[in-house]
Every structure is written in structure tokens, then in C-alpha cells.
Amino acid sequence: MITGVVLEKHEQRTMFSLTLLNNFTTFGLLHTPLHYNPPYPIVILLHGLASDKTGSKRSHVRLAQELTRLGIAALRVDLLGHGDCEGELMDFSLENYKQNIREIIEYTHSLLHIDQERLAIFGSSLGGTLALQTLPFFNKIKALAVWAPTISGELMAAEAQKNAPEVITMSQKGAITYAGMTLNPDFYTQFLKIDIVKELMPSARNLPPILYMQGEQDLLVSINHRTLFTEAFANQDKPITILTYPDVDHAFPFAESSALSDLTQWLKRELTSGE
């Protein structure tokens, strides 16, 4: 007997392929609501480094499901060298990934039955950092939610070396690995230069509403990044919402906190207010 969520189907999932950097084919899924009328608001879900479109413990699948229950479409896709995408992690620089994100946003803008004026992004870890770096290039991002983004590359590398030395390692030959996967040397060099405050400050008054989420026990991307961000942008015209979760580390939490509900309800308010 089929039981549970299958009997209460509320969404349609459509697979798609997308060519990145004119050469690399990636794959993704578009979730659309079944019980709401188009055009739908949409959230692009961006995963972290050495992760994929499914997310840790299927977090991005769960998030997409909850969004469609609220009448919001969701798009999740593998970044360059991740998941089902062609290429390997070591093939790509950080600049390649920034272009990757812009191409995903442009693809989303081309979709039928999507309300292009109500597009939001959720980025986890590196996905959040890349989303922040993308903001100056797109003026139609209505809202941005991030989980534990790197705000300073130098700070992240220094704290990770001290608090989680097994995550980022360097061999005697200079090869750098993250979570056991070899990084492109240019990626790491460019990563160390990340300074989100410096990058966003010129366009601070044009930022969309931002939800910044962080676990207090994150040893990889500490709450010091949150402090850098809030001190720089908390007094800008657009609202910045900060949510911090005790006893939570770098992974997006589910049963142990209200994070999923907090995230989906914030996105609902930002994307459907004024309807």
C-alpha cells in the first residue's frame, strides 16, 4: 500500500538540463505547485561546496516541497562539478561559479508560468556567498535568504584551520582539499579574497530584503561572519533579518530547530505580500 506524502501529492517535478560556461551540462529539477494558479513566485536553491542539488539529508528537496505547499515554485540544480553536472570540482575557479549562478538566474527568468517579479534565492554555505556576490548584477531579485555564508574568505580559512582542520587540508605538494575533494588552485586563491562587505557596500541601498541564518556552534563558518555582515548592513534601508540557532552547526537543521519553518514563512511573506 502506498501511504504518506505520495497520497497527498501537491507538486509537479520537471527535470531539465542546462549548459554552463558554454560547455558543461548540468541537471536540475523544477518544483511547481499543483493547487495554485500560475504565474508562480519562485525560489532558486543554491547548494554549498562539495554538496549537490539534493542538499545534506535531502534538505533542499524538503525545502522545495514545503515551498510548493505554499504556492511557491522552487528550482534546484547542480553547480559546476557537483552532483550530476559534468566536470570535476578541481576544474573550476570561483569566478566560474559566479558565472554559473548568473546563468542559472538567467535560465530561471526564461521559464514559462513563473512570475519574474517575484524571484528569490536561498543559498546555503558557498551557495549563499555566491548569491550575495551576484546581487549587484540583478535588480529583479525580490528577496535573498542565506544559511551560513562566508563573508570573509580569510576569516573562514583561518578559523577552519583552527577549529576544523580536517575539513580543509593541504598536501606537501600544495594540493588543497575540502571535505576530501581537491579544489582548483585558482578557486582557493580567489576564495581567500572574498570580502562580501566590500563587494556589496557600493550597492547597499539597492539590496533586497535579506534573511541571514546561522548556527551558533558552526566551527566552519562562525558567527563572526554574521557579525561582519550585520555591522555593515543592519542600518540600510532594506530590512535585514538575523536568525541564530543555538546548538546548531554548519548543516541546515530540521527536527532540532524551527529553521525550516522560519525560512519558508519568511520567503512566503516576501514573495506573496501584496497579492
SVG drawing of the C-alpha trace seen along z (x, -y; Angstrom):
<svg xmlns="http://www.w3.org/2000/svg" viewBox="-6 -53 62 55">
<polyline fill="none" stroke="black" stroke-width="0.4" points="0.0,0.0 1.2,-3.5 1.0,-5.8 2.1,-9.2 3.1,-12.1 2.5,-10.3 -1.2,-10.2 -1.2,-13.9 0.7,-15.0 0.8,-18.8 3.6,-19.4 4.9,-18.5 8.6,-17.9 10.1,-18.5 13.7,-17.6 15.8,-19.9 19.3,-20.2 21.3,-23.4 24.6,-24.2 27.0,-26.2 30.0,-28.1 29.1,-27.1 30.4,-23.6 29.3,-21.8 25.8,-20.2 24.1,-20.2 20.8,-18.8 18.1,-20.1 14.5,-19.9 11.8,-22.5 9.1,-22.0 5.7,-23.7 2.6,-23.8 -0.4,-21.7 -3.1,-23.5 -2.2,-27.1 -2.6,-29.1 0.4,-30.4 2.4,-32.6 4.2,-31.3 6.7,-33.1 9.9,-31.0 12.9,-30.4 16.3,-29.3 18.0,-26.9 21.8,-27.0 23.8,-24.3 27.2,-24.5 30.7,-23.4 31.0,-19.6 27.3,-19.2 24.6,-18.9 21.0,-19.8 19.6,-17.4 21.3,-19.1 22.6,-17.4 20.0,-15.0 17.8,-15.9 17.4,-19.4 16.8,-21.1 14.3,-18.5 12.4,-19.1 12.6,-22.9 11.3,-22.7 8.4,-20.5 7.4,-23.0 7.6,-25.9 5.2,-24.3 2.8,-23.7 2.7,-27.5 2.2,-28.1 5.8,-28.9 7.9,-27.1 11.4,-26.0 14.4,-25.3 17.3,-23.2 20.3,-22.4 23.8,-21.0 26.6,-23.6 29.6,-23.0 31.5,-19.8 28.9,-18.8 26.2,-16.1 25.2,-15.1 26.9,-18.1 29.8,-17.5 33.3,-18.3 35.1,-17.9 35.4,-20.3 39.0,-20.8 38.2,-22.1 36.6,-25.3 37.6,-28.7 35.4,-30.8 34.9,-33.2 33.5,-30.2 31.0,-29.6 29.9,-33.2 29.2,-33.0 27.4,-29.7 25.0,-31.4 24.3,-34.2 23.5,-31.6 21.1,-29.8 19.3,-33.1 19.0,-33.9 17.6,-30.4 15.0,-30.9 14.0,-34.2 13.3,-32.3 10.8,-29.9 7.1,-29.9 4.5,-30.3 6.9,-32.0 6.4,-35.5 9.6,-37.2 8.9,-40.0 8.8,-37.5 12.1,-35.6 14.0,-34.9 17.2,-32.9 18.1,-30.6 21.8,-29.9 23.5,-27.5 27.1,-28.0 29.0,-28.7 25.7,-28.9 24.8,-31.8 28.1,-33.5 27.7,-33.2 24.2,-34.6 25.4,-37.6 28.1,-38.2 25.5,-38.0 23.2,-40.7 24.8,-43.7 24.3,-42.1 20.5,-41.6 17.9,-44.1 14.9,-41.7 15.8,-39.6 13.0,-40.2 14.5,-38.5 17.5,-36.6 17.9,-34.1 21.3,-32.7 22.5,-30.0 26.0,-30.3 27.6,-32.2 31.3,-33.0 31.6,-36.8 35.4,-36.9 37.5,-34.3 40.5,-34.9 38.4,-34.6 36.8,-31.4 40.2,-29.8 41.9,-30.9 39.0,-29.7 38.6,-26.4 42.3,-25.7 42.0,-26.2 38.6,-24.7 38.0,-22.1 41.5,-21.3 40.2,-18.0 37.8,-19.8 40.4,-21.9 43.8,-20.2 46.9,-21.0 49.3,-18.3 53.1,-18.6 52.7,-19.2 50.3,-22.1 47.1,-20.4 44.1,-21.8 41.1,-19.6 37.8,-20.4 35.8,-17.6 38.2,-15.2 37.7,-16.7 40.5,-18.5 40.0,-22.2 41.2,-24.2 44.2,-26.3 42.6,-29.4 39.4,-28.7 41.2,-28.7 43.2,-31.9 40.0,-33.7 38.1,-32.3 40.6,-33.9 39.9,-37.3 36.2,-37.1 35.0,-40.3 31.3,-40.5 31.1,-43.8 33.4,-45.4 31.7,-43.9 28.2,-44.9 28.7,-48.3 28.6,-50.3 25.1,-48.9 23.9,-48.7 20.9,-50.9 19.6,-48.7 19.8,-45.4 16.6,-43.3 15.3,-42.1 17.8,-39.6 17.3,-36.8 20.6,-35.7 20.5,-32.4 23.4,-30.9 24.1,-28.1 25.9,-29.2 28.0,-26.1 29.3,-26.3 33.0,-25.7 33.5,-26.1 31.7,-29.4 31.4,-31.0 29.1,-33.7 31.9,-36.1 30.8,-36.3 27.3,-37.2 28.8,-40.0 30.8,-41.4 27.6,-41.4 25.2,-42.9 27.6,-45.6 27.9,-46.7 24.3,-46.4 21.9,-46.3 21.2,-50.1 20.5,-50.1 17.1,-51.0 16.2,-47.4 15.4,-45.1 18.0,-42.6 16.6,-39.8 19.1,-37.8 18.2,-34.4 20.6,-32.4 20.1,-28.9 21.8,-27.5 23.3,-24.0 23.3,-24.0 26.4,-23.6 27.1,-24.2 24.5,-21.8 21.0,-23.2 18.9,-21.8 15.4,-20.2 13.9,-18.4 16.2,-20.2 15.0,-23.7 12.4,-25.9 14.8,-26.9 12.8,-25.3 9.5,-26.9 11.3,-30.2 12.8,-30.1 9.6,-29.1 7.4,-31.6 9.9,-34.5 10.0,-33.6 6.2,-33.4 5.9,-36.9 8.4,-38.4 7.1,-36.8 3.4,-36.9 2.8,-40.1 0.5,-42.5 -1.3,-39.8"/>
</svg>
